[in-house]
Amino acid sequence: MAITTYAELQAAAANWLVRADLTARIPEFISLAEARLNRELRVRLAESEAALTTVAGARTLPLPAAFAEALALWIVLPEGRLPLRFMEASLIGASSLQGRPRSWAIDGANLAFERPCDQAYGLVLRMLQAFALSDAAPTNPLLAEAPDVYLFATLSEAGPFLRDGDLAEAYEAKLERAIAALNAKDARSRAPRTLGSELSDLMLKRSC
């Protein structure tokens, strides 16, 4: 069966587990799987950009929903986007003089700047977005690209309830291979290779 939605993922997990007593726990297993994947995966599928707006007179701004990790922050000016400098929250300081922010930090659940903003500024935050399926959010890029990662992560979290060490190890091994394949694909997509070099590699392999 295809696994393209939260409901289909639950159904697939139920088919693999073949344990009626675990069906009600599958949403819990999925949540635990997502917590693990959000810690371990640093792939392009998790990257997104969020448009934000500062508040005049304030030096903090709430982080967007589903935020997991910051990658970069730009301020939007008439001449284009200007990158802001990242600093540790303990080092950013807290000037009382209002102005255009130049530095930023992650402070709890907020973006923090080195000074209060003198006006509302547009920002663009590049971030890793947490994977979090639900009935209201039935799909995401990870499920669309790698449903096997989602499924085997879910089954691995069901391991303590299976009381079958060999089966639990098999699910964990499948998950590790699926994550490795996903990471390898992501690494290839980031490498500065050209189509010509890839075709040359292919022809070389065929000639060997």
C-alpha positions as a Python dict, from the first residue, in 0.01 Angstrom:
ca = {
    (1, 'M'): (0, 0, 0),
    (2, 'A'): (106, 358, -62),
    (3, 'I'): (218, 557, 242),
    (4, 'T'): (151, 922, 164),
    (5, 'T'): (-55, 1044, 461),
    (6, 'Y'): (-65, 1020, 840),
    (7, 'A'): (-363, 782, 818),
    (8, 'E'): (-185, 558, 566),
    (9, 'L'): (127, 552, 785),
    (10, 'Q'): (-82, 437, 1081),
    (11, 'A'): (-246, 169, 868),
    (12, 'A'): (90, 48, 736),
    (13, 'A'): (236, 29, 1088),
    (14, 'A'): (-66, -171, 1201),
    (15, 'N'): (-17, -413, 910),
    (16, 'W'): (348, -468, 1000),
    (17, 'L'): (290, -505, 1374),
    (18, 'V'): (0, -751, 1337),
    (19, 'R'): (-87, -683, 1702),
    (20, 'A'): (-436, -552, 1767),
    (21, 'D'): (-337, -444, 2118),
    (22, 'L'): (-78, -202, 1974),
    (23, 'T'): (-304, -27, 1721),
    (24, 'A'): (-416, 241, 1966),
    (25, 'R'): (-53, 315, 2052),
    (26, 'I'): (58, 376, 1692),
    (27, 'P'): (10, 759, 1708),
    (28, 'E'): (233, 752, 2017),
    (29, 'F'): (496, 549, 1831),
    (30, 'I'): (485, 798, 1543),
    (31, 'S'): (536, 1091, 1782),
    (32, 'L'): (835, 916, 1939),
    (33, 'A'): (972, 836, 1594),
    (34, 'E'): (943, 1202, 1494),
    (35, 'A'): (1125, 1312, 1810),
    (36, 'R'): (1412, 1083, 1713),
    (37, 'L'): (1414, 1187, 1348),
    (38, 'N'): (1408, 1555, 1440),
    (39, 'R'): (1722, 1498, 1647),
    (40, 'E'): (1908, 1282, 1394),
    (41, 'L'): (1815, 1411, 1048),
    (42, 'R'): (1978, 1722, 907),
    (43, 'V'): (1860, 1693, 548),
    (44, 'R'): (1738, 1939, 289),
    (45, 'L'): (1385, 1801, 328),
    (46, 'A'): (1369, 1964, 672),
    (47, 'E'): (1482, 2306, 552),
    (48, 'S'): (1230, 2585, 504),
    (49, 'E'): (1210, 2963, 512),
    (50, 'A'): (971, 3164, 727),
    (51, 'A'): (884, 3529, 670),
    (52, 'L'): (873, 3723, 998),
    (53, 'T'): (817, 4084, 1101),
    (54, 'T'): (974, 4257, 1400),
    (55, 'V'): (780, 4482, 1634),
    (56, 'A'): (888, 4843, 1684),
    (57, 'G'): (1032, 4889, 2031),
    (58, 'A'): (1083, 4514, 2092),
    (59, 'R'): (1410, 4319, 2085),
    (60, 'T'): (1256, 3971, 2075),
    (61, 'L'): (1029, 3789, 1835),
    (62, 'P'): (857, 3451, 1886),
    (63, 'L'): (1000, 3165, 1682),
    (64, 'P'): (765, 3026, 1415),
    (65, 'A'): (564, 2710, 1463),
    (66, 'A'): (747, 2381, 1397),
    (67, 'F'): (1087, 2550, 1446),
    (68, 'A'): (1363, 2298, 1518),
    (69, 'E'): (1696, 2468, 1444),
    (70, 'A'): (1808, 2798, 1297),
    (71, 'L'): (2033, 2807, 990),
    (72, 'A'): (2045, 3176, 889),
    (73, 'L'): (1856, 3501, 929),
    (74, 'W'): (1826, 3790, 684),
    (75, 'I'): (1673, 4135, 721),
    (76, 'V'): (1476, 4250, 417),
    (77, 'L'): (1579, 4596, 299),
    (78, 'P'): (1488, 4793, -16),
    (79, 'E'): (1821, 4693, -172),
    (80, 'G'): (1767, 4325, -92),
    (81, 'R'): (1828, 4071, 185),
    (82, 'L'): (2112, 4141, 427),
    (83, 'P'): (2243, 3858, 649),
    (84, 'L'): (2245, 3924, 1024),
    (85, 'R'): (2526, 3795, 1245),
    (86, 'F'): (2447, 3506, 1477),
    (87, 'M'): (2568, 3521, 1838),
    (88, 'E'): (2522, 3311, 2148),
    (89, 'A'): (2237, 3442, 2360),
    (90, 'S'): (2472, 3502, 2654),
    (91, 'L'): (2696, 3724, 2440),
    (92, 'I'): (2449, 3932, 2242),
    (93, 'G'): (2403, 4205, 2505),
    (94, 'A'): (2099, 4425, 2548),
    (95, 'S'): (2141, 4784, 2434),
    (96, 'S'): (1858, 5022, 2517),
    (97, 'L'): (1926, 5227, 2203),
    (98, 'Q'): (1672, 5149, 1934),
    (99, 'G'): (1784, 5085, 1578),
    (100, 'R'): (1809, 4835, 1297),
    (101, 'P'): (1915, 4495, 1432),
    (102, 'R'): (2253, 4362, 1316),
    (103, 'S'): (2295, 4057, 1540),
    (104, 'W'): (2060, 3785, 1658),
    (105, 'A'): (2042, 3488, 1892),
    (106, 'I'): (1806, 3209, 1989),
    (107, 'D'): (1683, 3285, 2340),
    (108, 'G'): (1437, 3022, 2461),
    (109, 'A'): (1137, 3032, 2229),
    (110, 'N'): (1235, 3366, 2077),
    (111, 'L'): (1464, 3534, 1832),
    (112, 'A'): (1655, 3801, 2025),
    (113, 'F'): (1839, 4105, 1887),
    (114, 'E'): (2117, 4317, 2030),
    (115, 'R'): (1888, 4621, 2046),
    (116, 'P'): (1517, 4707, 2032),
    (117, 'C'): (1395, 4762, 1678),
    (118, 'D'): (1323, 5125, 1586),
    (119, 'Q'): (1054, 5013, 1340),
    (120, 'A'): (898, 4701, 1195),
    (121, 'Y'): (1144, 4510, 976),
    (122, 'G'): (1081, 4213, 751),
    (123, 'L'): (1296, 3909, 821),
    (124, 'V'): (1353, 3574, 651),
    (125, 'L'): (1452, 3285, 878),
    (126, 'R'): (1611, 2979, 720),
    (127, 'M'): (1551, 2689, 957),
    (128, 'L'): (1511, 2320, 1005),
    (129, 'Q'): (1142, 2249, 1049),
    (130, 'A'): (1030, 1977, 1287),
    (131, 'F'): (849, 1679, 1135),
    (132, 'A'): (510, 1652, 1305),
    (133, 'L'): (230, 1462, 1135),
    (134, 'S'): (-127, 1492, 1259),
    (135, 'D'): (-482, 1472, 1129),
    (136, 'A'): (-459, 1847, 1061),
    (137, 'A'): (-116, 1812, 895),
    (138, 'P'): (-142, 1470, 725),
    (139, 'T'): (178, 1489, 518),
    (140, 'N'): (518, 1655, 501),
    (141, 'P'): (828, 1645, 275),
    (142, 'L'): (990, 1358, 467),
    (143, 'L'): (686, 1131, 437),
    (144, 'A'): (656, 1217, 67),
    (145, 'E'): (1024, 1149, -5),
    (146, 'A'): (1107, 868, 239),
    (147, 'P'): (801, 685, 373),
    (148, 'D'): (1026, 391, 462),
    (149, 'V'): (1217, 611, 709),
    (150, 'Y'): (891, 711, 876),
    (151, 'L'): (758, 354, 884),
    (152, 'F'): (1071, 187, 1022),
    (153, 'A'): (1123, 465, 1277),
    (154, 'T'): (766, 404, 1394),
    (155, 'L'): (817, 27, 1412),
    (156, 'S'): (1146, 74, 1599),
    (157, 'E'): (966, 277, 1864),
    (158, 'A'): (720, -11, 1897),
    (159, 'G'): (1014, -240, 1976),
    (160, 'P'): (978, -242, 2358),
    (161, 'F'): (620, -366, 2320),
    (162, 'L'): (702, -643, 2072),
    (163, 'R'): (884, -865, 2326),
    (164, 'D'): (1073, -1004, 2027),
    (165, 'G'): (1436, -897, 2028),
    (166, 'D'): (1516, -1032, 1683),
    (167, 'L'): (1222, -852, 1524),
    (168, 'A'): (1302, -527, 1705),
    (169, 'E'): (1662, -548, 1585),
    (170, 'A'): (1543, -611, 1230),
    (171, 'Y'): (1329, -295, 1235),
    (172, 'E'): (1619, -95, 1378),
    (173, 'A'): (1854, -225, 1107),
    (174, 'K'): (1602, -133, 835),
    (175, 'L'): (1572, 215, 985),
    (176, 'E'): (1948, 266, 993),
    (177, 'R'): (1980, 162, 627),
    (178, 'A'): (1692, 387, 523),
    (179, 'I'): (1842, 686, 708),
    (180, 'A'): (2185, 616, 558),
    (181, 'A'): (2037, 605, 208),
    (182, 'L'): (1846, 930, 268),
    (183, 'N'): (2157, 1103, 403),
    (184, 'A'): (2361, 980, 106),
    (185, 'K'): (2104, 1113, -139),
    (186, 'D'): (2099, 1446, 42),
    (187, 'A'): (2479, 1465, 34),
    (188, 'R'): (2478, 1402, -342),
    (189, 'S'): (2224, 1679, -396),
    (190, 'R'): (2450, 1926, -212),
    (191, 'A'): (2773, 1825, -390),
    (192, 'P'): (2899, 2068, -658),
    (193, 'R'): (2877, 1814, -941),
    (194, 'T'): (2760, 1873, -1296),
    (195, 'L'): (2549, 1654, -1518),
    (196, 'G'): (2851, 1612, -1746),
    (197, 'S'): (3070, 1475, -1468),
    (198, 'E'): (2797, 1236, -1358),
    (199, 'L'): (2759, 1104, -1714),
    (200, 'S'): (3137, 1064, -1739),
    (201, 'D'): (3140, 863, -1416),
    (202, 'L'): (2859, 645, -1547),
    (203, 'M'): (3040, 576, -1877),
    (204, 'L'): (3361, 495, -1687),
    (205, 'K'): (3180, 245, -1467),
    (206, 'R'): (3025, 77, -1771),
    (207, 'S'): (3364, 47, -1941),
    (208, 'C'): (3523, -125, -1641),
}
